[in-house]
């Protein structure tokens, strides 16, 4: 399974074909326009689509290929913008928590605060089901001191308690807050890069990770201020050796 998490910075209908080289079977697309506005432009690549948002030009889209149907989990609580549990069917069913955190009228609940509160809300789901979490968290450990109801490190520790680890950090053996490769460039500036997009997988799946790649600034700057995070997984039961080539994710080199 190839999983892609990307904040496309709107107008996904004009950019969806950029994902084709990744052969994505599951994609979490932040700042995606509604399905009505996409008008089927995603269909050459994806057979199933869900969308969540209160702005038709800028929401959270989740897409999958033909043999992986998607349905909204009955536990979904739309108070948390946007952290959405989705049942992913297919040969190996699991629950995806798709993420694009937003600001909130109560500042302390903004961004990582939304994710922290949502994880508390979905505690039973996380305890009982096989879960993946992917998307734009808008958070990093370097901002832990910002006044929120929870911070990035608290979220990472909470997820670890449910047996979930960041695919990027495990694959490249980097610490949270010390990432060498950004996923977001503030104001499109290469000098202001931050790692804020993630894919957390079950610990027992880590040996199945064949590759983790992060798009380059040069390749993606014309399309978004974020670059895609791509995780390639072997099918269940196969245990490949990890390949830690960084050839496709060196945009942080000076």
C-alpha atoms as a printed R data frame, in Angstrom:
    type eleno elety resid chain resno       x       y       z
1   ATOM     1    CA   UNK     A     1   0.000   0.000   0.000
2   ATOM     2    CA   UNK     A     2   1.206   3.463  -0.926
3   ATOM     3    CA   UNK     A     3  -0.006   6.175   1.450
4   ATOM     4    CA   UNK     A     4   0.305   9.881   0.591
5   ATOM     5    CA   UNK     A     5  -0.282  12.840   2.903
6   ATOM     6    CA   UNK     A     6  -0.191  16.256   1.226
7   ATOM     7    CA   UNK     A     7  -1.541  19.727   1.854
8   ATOM     8    CA   UNK     A     8  -2.200  20.760  -1.750
9   ATOM     9    CA   UNK     A     9  -2.948  24.443  -0.980
10  ATOM    10    CA   UNK     A    10  -6.312  24.316  -2.746
11  ATOM    11    CA   UNK     A    11  -7.298  23.615  -6.384
12  ATOM    12    CA   UNK     A    12  -6.584  19.894  -6.081
13  ATOM    13    CA   UNK     A    13  -8.385  19.333  -9.389
14  ATOM    14    CA   UNK     A    14  -5.435  21.030 -11.112
15  ATOM    15    CA   UNK     A    15  -2.824  19.083  -9.146
16  ATOM    16    CA   UNK     A    16  -4.141  15.550  -8.620
17  ATOM    17    CA   UNK     A    17  -2.145  14.165 -11.546
18  ATOM    18    CA   UNK     A    18   1.040  15.232  -9.749
19  ATOM    19    CA   UNK     A    19   0.481  12.274  -7.413
20  ATOM    20    CA   UNK     A    20   0.360   9.691 -10.197
21  ATOM    21    CA   UNK     A    21   4.072   8.709  -9.977
22  ATOM    22    CA   UNK     A    22   3.493   7.600  -6.373
23  ATOM    23    CA   UNK     A    23   0.737   5.156  -7.441
24  ATOM    24    CA   UNK     A    24  -1.193   6.093  -4.278
25  ATOM    25    CA   UNK     A    25  -3.752   3.660  -2.919
26  ATOM    26    CA   UNK     A    26  -4.686   5.947  -0.037
27  ATOM    27    CA   UNK     A    27  -4.285   9.725   0.113
28  ATOM    28    CA   UNK     A    28  -5.046  12.352   2.760
29  ATOM    29    CA   UNK     A    29  -5.250  15.735   1.040
30  ATOM    30    CA   UNK     A    30  -5.512  18.891   3.148
31  ATOM    31    CA   UNK     A    31  -6.881  22.182   1.749
32  ATOM    32    CA   UNK     A    32  -8.756  20.147  -0.864
33  ATOM    33    CA   UNK     A    33 -11.863  21.563  -2.522
34  ATOM    34    CA   UNK     A    34 -15.194  19.763  -2.203
35  ATOM    35    CA   UNK     A    35 -16.105  16.767  -4.343
36  ATOM    36    CA   UNK     A    36 -18.596  18.938  -6.241
37  ATOM    37    CA   UNK     A    37 -15.815  21.317  -7.210
38  ATOM    38    CA   UNK     A    38 -13.445  18.462  -8.071
39  ATOM    39    CA   UNK     A    39 -16.052  17.343 -10.617
40  ATOM    40    CA   UNK     A    40 -14.523  13.896 -10.967
41  ATOM    41    CA   UNK     A    41 -10.994  15.123 -11.723
42  ATOM    42    CA   UNK     A    42  -9.663  12.640  -9.149
43  ATOM    43    CA   UNK     A    43 -11.315   9.615 -10.775
44  ATOM    44    CA   UNK     A    44  -8.469   8.574 -13.109
45  ATOM    45    CA   UNK     A    45  -6.366   7.982  -9.981
46  ATOM    46    CA   UNK     A    46  -8.913   7.261  -7.235
47  ATOM    47    CA   UNK     A    47 -12.178   5.306  -7.147
48  ATOM    48    CA   UNK     A    48 -13.401   6.370  -3.696
49  ATOM    49    CA   UNK     A    49 -13.531   9.809  -2.109
50  ATOM    50    CA   UNK     A    50 -14.726  11.491   1.070
51  ATOM    51    CA   UNK     A    51 -14.595  15.172   1.910
52  ATOM    52    CA   UNK     A    52 -15.022  17.172   5.104
53  ATOM    53    CA   UNK     A    53 -15.146  20.919   5.567
54  ATOM    54    CA   UNK     A    54 -17.122  24.112   6.006
55  ATOM    55    CA   UNK     A    55 -15.453  25.931   3.096
56  ATOM    56    CA   UNK     A    56 -16.126  24.346  -0.306
57  ATOM    57    CA   UNK     A    57 -12.750  25.570  -1.578
58  ATOM    58    CA   UNK     A    58 -10.646  24.313   1.314
59  ATOM    59    CA   UNK     A    59 -11.378  21.157   3.294
60  ATOM    60    CA   UNK     A    60 -10.031  17.691   3.994
61  ATOM    61    CA   UNK     A    61 -10.195  15.089   1.232
62  ATOM    62    CA   UNK     A    62  -9.541  11.367   1.614
63  ATOM    63    CA   UNK     A    63  -9.134   9.221  -1.495
64  ATOM    64    CA   UNK     A    64  -8.478   5.541  -2.229
65  ATOM    65    CA   UNK     A    65  -8.091   3.156  -5.147
66  ATOM    66    CA   UNK     A    66 -10.654   0.655  -6.379
67  ATOM    67    CA   UNK     A    67 -10.124  -2.235  -3.989
68  ATOM    68    CA   UNK     A    68 -10.011  -0.027  -0.875
69  ATOM    69    CA   UNK     A    69 -13.491   1.405  -0.133
70  ATOM    70    CA   UNK     A    70 -13.893   4.168   2.445
71  ATOM    71    CA   UNK     A    71 -16.705   4.859   4.911
72  ATOM    72    CA   UNK     A    72 -17.021   7.396   7.711
73  ATOM    73    CA   UNK     A    73 -16.538   5.712  11.080
74  ATOM    74    CA   UNK     A    74 -19.680   5.795  13.278
75  ATOM    75    CA   UNK     A    75 -17.560   7.302  16.074
76  ATOM    76    CA   UNK     A    76 -16.905  10.459  14.032
77  ATOM    77    CA   UNK     A    77 -17.386  13.652  16.066
78  ATOM    78    CA   UNK     A    78 -17.317  16.783  13.897
79  ATOM    79    CA   UNK     A    79 -16.403  19.078  16.788
80  ATOM    80    CA   UNK     A    80 -12.706  18.504  16.026
81  ATOM    81    CA   UNK     A    81 -11.598  20.349  12.872
82  ATOM    82    CA   UNK     A    82 -10.479  18.256  11.156
83  ATOM    83    CA   UNK     A    83  -9.683  14.866  12.674
84  ATOM    84    CA   UNK     A    84 -11.860  12.283  10.959
85  ATOM    85    CA   UNK     A    85 -11.924   8.516  11.639
86  ATOM    86    CA   UNK     A    86 -12.546   6.540   8.457
87  ATOM    87    CA   UNK     A    87 -13.008   2.823   8.002
88  ATOM    88    CA   UNK     A    88 -10.726   1.563   5.252
89  ATOM    89    CA   UNK     A    89 -11.870  -1.762   3.798
90  ATOM    90    CA   UNK     A    90  -9.974  -4.176   1.566
91  ATOM    91    CA   UNK     A    91  -7.755  -7.198   2.186
92  ATOM    92    CA   UNK     A    92  -6.506  -5.735   5.483
93  ATOM    93    CA   UNK     A    93  -9.131  -3.428   7.050
94  ATOM    94    CA   UNK     A    94  -8.087  -0.655   9.419
95  ATOM    95    CA   UNK     A    95  -9.205   2.742  10.679
96  ATOM    96    CA   UNK     A    96  -7.587   5.878   9.315
97  ATOM    97    CA   UNK     A    97  -7.666   9.089  11.320
98  ATOM    98    CA   UNK     A    98  -7.291  11.707   8.596
99  ATOM    99    CA   UNK     A    99  -5.929  15.001   9.931
100 ATOM   100    CA   UNK     A   100  -5.864  18.643   8.937
101 ATOM   101    CA   UNK     A   101  -5.850  20.693  12.130
102 ATOM   102    CA   UNK     A   102  -7.344  24.177  12.106
103 ATOM   103    CA   UNK     A   103  -7.527  27.204  14.331
104 ATOM   104    CA   UNK     A   104 -10.314  27.524  16.901
105 ATOM   105    CA   UNK     A   105 -12.228  30.407  18.420
106 ATOM   106    CA   UNK     A   106 -10.621  29.443  21.742
107 ATOM   107    CA   UNK     A   107  -6.957  29.868  20.895
108 ATOM   108    CA   UNK     A   108  -5.754  27.176  23.301
109 ATOM   109    CA   UNK     A   109  -7.716  24.593  21.310
110 ATOM   110    CA   UNK     A   110  -6.216  25.548  17.937
111 ATOM   111    CA   UNK     A   111  -4.138  23.280  15.710
112 ATOM   112    CA   UNK     A   112  -2.399  20.632  17.835
113 ATOM   113    CA   UNK     A   113  -5.007  21.344  20.506
114 ATOM   114    CA   UNK     A   114  -7.687  20.022  18.144
115 ATOM   115    CA   UNK     A   115  -5.714  16.826  17.589
116 ATOM   116    CA   UNK     A   116  -4.994  16.359  21.291
117 ATOM   117    CA   UNK     A   117  -8.682  16.698  22.158
118 ATOM   118    CA   UNK     A   118  -9.745  14.429  19.289
119 ATOM   119    CA   UNK     A   119  -7.388  11.670  20.421
120 ATOM   120    CA   UNK     A   120  -8.978  11.850  23.852
121 ATOM   121    CA   UNK     A   121 -12.413  11.628  22.247
122 ATOM   122    CA   UNK     A   122 -11.378   8.600  20.153
123 ATOM   123    CA   UNK     A   123  -9.645   6.764  22.982
124 ATOM   124    CA   UNK     A   124 -11.819   3.653  22.743
125 ATOM   125    CA   UNK     A   125 -11.385   3.476  18.977
126 ATOM   126    CA   UNK     A   126  -7.604   3.759  19.299
127 ATOM   127    CA   UNK     A   127  -7.515   1.070  21.963
128 ATOM   128    CA   UNK     A   128  -9.651  -1.473  20.127
129 ATOM   129    CA   UNK     A   129  -8.956  -0.983  16.410
130 ATOM   130    CA   UNK     A   130  -5.941  -1.061  14.118
131 ATOM   131    CA   UNK     A   131  -5.373   2.628  13.373
132 ATOM   132    CA   UNK     A   132  -3.262   4.819  11.124
133 ATOM   133    CA   UNK     A   133  -3.058   8.591  11.511
134 ATOM   134    CA   UNK     A   134  -1.932  10.805   8.648
135 ATOM   135    CA   UNK     A   135  -2.129  14.373   7.435
136 ATOM   136    CA   UNK     A   136  -1.184  17.949   8.212
137 ATOM   137    CA   UNK     A   137  -0.869  18.228  11.995
138 ATOM   138    CA   UNK     A   138   0.320  21.870  11.858
139 ATOM   139    CA   UNK     A   139   2.585  21.003  14.789
140 ATOM   140    CA   UNK     A   140   6.133  20.172  15.761
141 ATOM   141    CA   UNK     A   141   7.945  19.645  19.060
142 ATOM   142    CA   UNK     A   142   9.807  22.944  18.571
143 ATOM   143    CA   UNK     A   143   6.536  24.735  19.386
144 ATOM   144    CA   UNK     A   144   5.705  22.769  22.531
145 ATOM   145    CA   UNK     A   145   5.830  25.923  24.651
146 ATOM   146    CA   UNK     A   146   2.924  27.541  22.771
147 ATOM   147    CA   UNK     A   147  -0.166  27.735  25.009
148 ATOM   148    CA   UNK     A   148  -2.406  24.864  23.879
149 ATOM   149    CA   UNK     A   149  -4.527  22.284  25.686
150 ATOM   150    CA   UNK     A   150  -1.892  19.767  24.564
151 ATOM   151    CA   UNK     A   151   1.367  20.039  22.664
152 ATOM   152    CA   UNK     A   152   3.112  18.028  19.962
153 ATOM   153    CA   UNK     A   153   5.173  15.937  22.375
154 ATOM   154    CA   UNK     A   154   2.037  15.098  24.351
155 ATOM   155    CA   UNK     A   155   0.354  13.929  21.133
156 ATOM   156    CA   UNK     A   156   3.364  11.800  20.142
157 ATOM   157    CA   UNK     A   157   3.447  10.213  23.593
158 ATOM   158    CA   UNK     A   158  -0.285   9.575  23.495
159 ATOM   159    CA   UNK     A   159   0.030   7.876  20.108
160 ATOM   160    CA   UNK     A   160   2.981   5.836  21.330
161 ATOM   161    CA   UNK     A   161   0.796   4.646  24.169
162 ATOM   162    CA   UNK     A   162  -1.568   3.234  21.534
163 ATOM   163    CA   UNK     A   163   1.316   1.528  19.734
164 ATOM   164    CA   UNK     A   164   1.641   4.110  16.943
165 ATOM   165    CA   UNK     A   165   4.914   5.575  15.680
166 ATOM   166    CA   UNK     A   166   5.841   8.139  13.032
167 ATOM   167    CA   UNK     A   167   6.950   6.356   9.863
168 ATOM   168    CA   UNK     A   168   9.362   9.164   8.926
169 ATOM   169    CA   UNK     A   169  11.068   9.303  12.312
170 ATOM   170    CA   UNK     A   170  11.403   5.537  12.632
171 ATOM   171    CA   UNK     A   171  12.619   5.091   9.058
172 ATOM   172    CA   UNK     A   172  15.300   7.788   9.228
173 ATOM   173    CA   UNK     A   173  16.060   7.396  12.943
174 ATOM   174    CA   UNK     A   174  15.460  11.067  13.700
175 ATOM   175    CA   UNK     A   175  14.029  12.647  16.839
176 ATOM   176    CA   UNK     A   176  10.824  14.648  16.969
177 ATOM   177    CA   UNK     A   177  11.736  18.321  16.608
178 ATOM   178    CA   UNK     A   178  15.098  17.527  14.981
179 ATOM   179    CA   UNK     A   179  13.898  16.630  11.491
180 ATOM   180    CA   UNK     A   180  16.406  17.140   8.683
181 ATOM   181    CA   UNK     A   181  13.723  17.346   5.980
182 ATOM   182    CA   UNK     A   182  10.860  19.887   6.085
183 ATOM   183    CA   UNK     A   183   7.364  19.209   4.766
184 ATOM   184    CA   UNK     A   184   6.198  22.843   4.808
185 ATOM   185    CA   UNK     A   185   7.798  26.117   3.713
186 ATOM   186    CA   UNK     A   186   6.395  29.228   5.369
187 ATOM   187    CA   UNK     A   187   5.582  31.838   2.712
188 ATOM   188    CA   UNK     A   188   7.205  29.447   0.193
189 ATOM   189    CA   UNK     A   189  10.624  30.308   1.626
190 ATOM   190    CA   UNK     A   190  13.234  27.543   1.503
191 ATOM   191    CA   UNK     A   191  14.906  29.110   4.555
192 ATOM   192    CA   UNK     A   192  11.710  28.714   6.621
193 ATOM   193    CA   UNK     A   193  11.052  25.014   6.380
194 ATOM   194    CA   UNK     A   194   9.267  22.987   9.083
195 ATOM   195    CA   UNK     A   195   8.250  19.361   9.456
196 ATOM   196    CA   UNK     A   196   4.501  19.382  10.206
197 ATOM   197    CA   UNK     A   197   3.005  16.567   8.085
198 ATOM   198    CA   UNK     A   198   3.052  13.018   9.434
199 ATOM   199    CA   UNK     A   199   1.998   9.403   9.036
200 ATOM   200    CA   UNK     A   200   1.770   7.360  12.239
201 ATOM   201    CA   UNK     A   201   1.533   3.582  11.812
202 ATOM   202    CA   UNK     A   202   1.137   0.642  14.177
203 ATOM   203    CA   UNK     A   203   4.470  -0.420  15.648
204 ATOM   204    CA   UNK     A   204   3.943  -3.938  14.314
205 ATOM   205    CA   UNK     A   205   3.730  -2.563  10.756
206 ATOM   206    CA   UNK     A   206   7.102  -0.832  10.843
207 ATOM   207    CA   UNK     A   207   9.013  -3.801   9.461
208 ATOM   208    CA   UNK     A   208   6.747  -3.619   6.404
209 ATOM   209    CA   UNK     A   209   7.808  -0.085   5.506
210 ATOM   210    CA   UNK     A   210   9.789  -0.241   2.268
211 ATOM   211    CA   UNK     A   211  10.341   3.464   1.802
212 ATOM   212    CA   UNK     A   212   9.445   6.870   3.192
213 ATOM   213    CA   UNK     A   213   9.955   9.822   0.873
214 ATOM   214    CA   UNK     A   214   9.364  13.541   1.192
215 ATOM   215    CA   UNK     A   215   9.026  15.704  -1.910
216 ATOM   216    CA   UNK     A   216  11.648  18.298  -2.742
217 ATOM   217    CA   UNK     A   217  11.154  22.027  -2.409
218 ATOM   218    CA   UNK     A   218  12.281  22.600  -5.999
219 ATOM   219    CA   UNK     A   219   9.830  20.087  -7.458
220 ATOM   220    CA   UNK     A   220   6.768  21.151  -5.470
221 ATOM   221    CA   UNK     A   221   7.143  24.887  -4.796
222 ATOM   222    CA   UNK     A   222   4.966  25.796  -7.812
223 ATOM   223    CA   UNK     A   223   2.140  23.608  -6.520
224 ATOM   224    CA   UNK     A   224   1.990  24.174  -2.770
225 ATOM   225    CA   UNK     A   225   3.827  25.437   0.286
226 ATOM   226    CA   UNK     A   226   3.773  21.797   1.483
227 ATOM   227    CA   UNK     A   227   5.410  18.749  -0.093
228 ATOM   228    CA   UNK     A   228   3.989  15.208  -0.063
229 ATOM   229    CA   UNK     A   229   4.957  12.606   2.508
230 ATOM   230    CA   UNK     A   230   4.782   9.136   0.945
231 ATOM   231    CA   UNK     A   231   4.948   5.836   2.829
232 ATOM   232    CA   UNK     A   232   5.278   2.587   0.887
233 ATOM   233    CA   UNK     A   233   4.233  -0.572   2.736
234 ATOM   234    CA   UNK     A   234   4.505  -4.234   1.843
235 ATOM   235    CA   UNK     A   235   1.338  -6.271   2.116
236 ATOM   236    CA   UNK     A   236   0.655  -7.921   5.474
237 ATOM   237    CA   UNK     A   237   2.823 -10.876   6.374
238 ATOM   238    CA   UNK     A   238   5.825  -9.801   4.285
239 ATOM   239    CA   UNK     A   239   8.763  -8.425   6.214
240 ATOM   240    CA   UNK     A   240  11.179  -6.478   3.966
241 ATOM   241    CA   UNK     A   241  14.437  -4.983   5.111
242 ATOM   242    CA   UNK     A   242  14.223  -1.205   5.470
243 ATOM   243    CA   UNK     A   243  15.841   0.856   2.734
244 ATOM   244    CA   UNK     A   244  16.936   4.225   4.061
245 ATOM   245    CA   UNK     A   245  17.881   5.974   0.830
246 ATOM   246    CA   UNK     A   246  17.233   9.721   1.022
247 ATOM   247    CA   UNK     A   247  17.720  10.323  -2.692
248 ATOM   248    CA   UNK     A   248  14.198  11.685  -3.121
249 ATOM   249    CA   UNK     A   249  14.021  13.818   0.006
250 ATOM   250    CA   UNK     A   250  17.062  16.060   0.235
251 ATOM   251    CA   UNK     A   251  15.422  19.437  -0.044
252 ATOM   252    CA   UNK     A   252  16.831  20.468   3.318
253 ATOM   253    CA   UNK     A   253  20.438  20.399   2.144
254 ATOM   254    CA   UNK     A   254  22.183  23.752   2.318
